[in-house]
């Protein structure tokens, strides 16, 4: 009987600990429906989502914000992390978040769903439907329209995960990573038509340690665009099309501009896109740079410009600066790139006459045009080729 008391006390302690932990765990899970959100796609749920965020931020335990199946109307919402006690918040979306059908409601807000200065936020699953079709039509008609809102944006944030997320009908950029460190994007699906203007799939700038993996991106602009101040970016296993390819730039609009370095793009397939692997800079003075870039194991299927460096970038040839690009491009490698070009010139290096491209490497490249060898064009481009390279390299030694 003497041994029974310690056992009883130990068991009692276990029960108290278990139920206390269960209580904490329960308090750290926030179902937006419990906070007033309606899954009818018509009732404004913005307050419920912001309330869930406030509670999750205040929790000292890892927290989950849960969005059950259904459609949830959400206005422009900003989730700020500066005062958060929590550095492990998961937003599990099993439903669809829907923007207001009137594009004027969020069209000038800059962003539809914005995270600012957060740490340890994971967005898992779900669909974001920005209902941008009417705004695209407005822009394509030449009328005066709002600039449009980026669907999902992270600013000045650390340790971010986006996994299994779908973005459809974005008004402008689908996903923006700006000023962030250590962001992992995987299983992303972007679906906007090829004629939807400025709907970049994923745009990264002023960020380090970003990975983008195993994603399908169809859009009216760049599948992935890489802006100034980006370093240590890894992009792998991407299906791109329709769209404008994977682009570094546009760069060099500002005189004082941080460079882009240490970027790897590998195992991507481009289907019917305007470009494949692209670097683009404005023809104007800048102290920007591009260096240590690897494009590897890429497949081109009927791509207009499979490999291109354009240092006279000027979309629509309207109000072009027509100066000399100050952006210095060096140490760019194209390795194991195969497939078909939709134009006769499959490799085009149009580099700055003031800062010629240097250390450009072509290795094991085979690109055809109508089942015949394609052509290449080089202006102010210095580099070398190795292995089998078709079209024949035009790089200067």
Buried (B, 14 or more C-beta within 10 A) or exposed (E): EEEEEEEEEEEEEEEEEEEEEEEEEEEBBBBBBEBEBBBEBEEEBBEBBBBBBBBBBEBEBBBBBBBBEBBBBBBBBBBBBEEBEBBBBBBBBEBBBBBBEEBEBBBEBBBBBBBBBBBBBBBBBBBBBBBBBBBBBBBEEEEEBBBBBBBBBBBBBBBBBBBBBBBBBBBBBBBBBBBBBBBBBBBBBBBBBBEBBBBBBBBBBBBBBBBBBBBBBBBBBBBBBBBBBBBBBBBBBBBBBBBBBBBBBBBBBBEEBBBBBBBBBBBBBBBBBBBBBBBBBBBBBBBBBBBBBBBBBBBBBBBBBBBBBBBBBBEEEEEBBEBBBBBBBBBBBBBBBBBBBBBEBBBBBBBBEBBBBBBBBBBBBBBBBEEEEBBBBBBBBBBBBEEEBBBEBBBBE
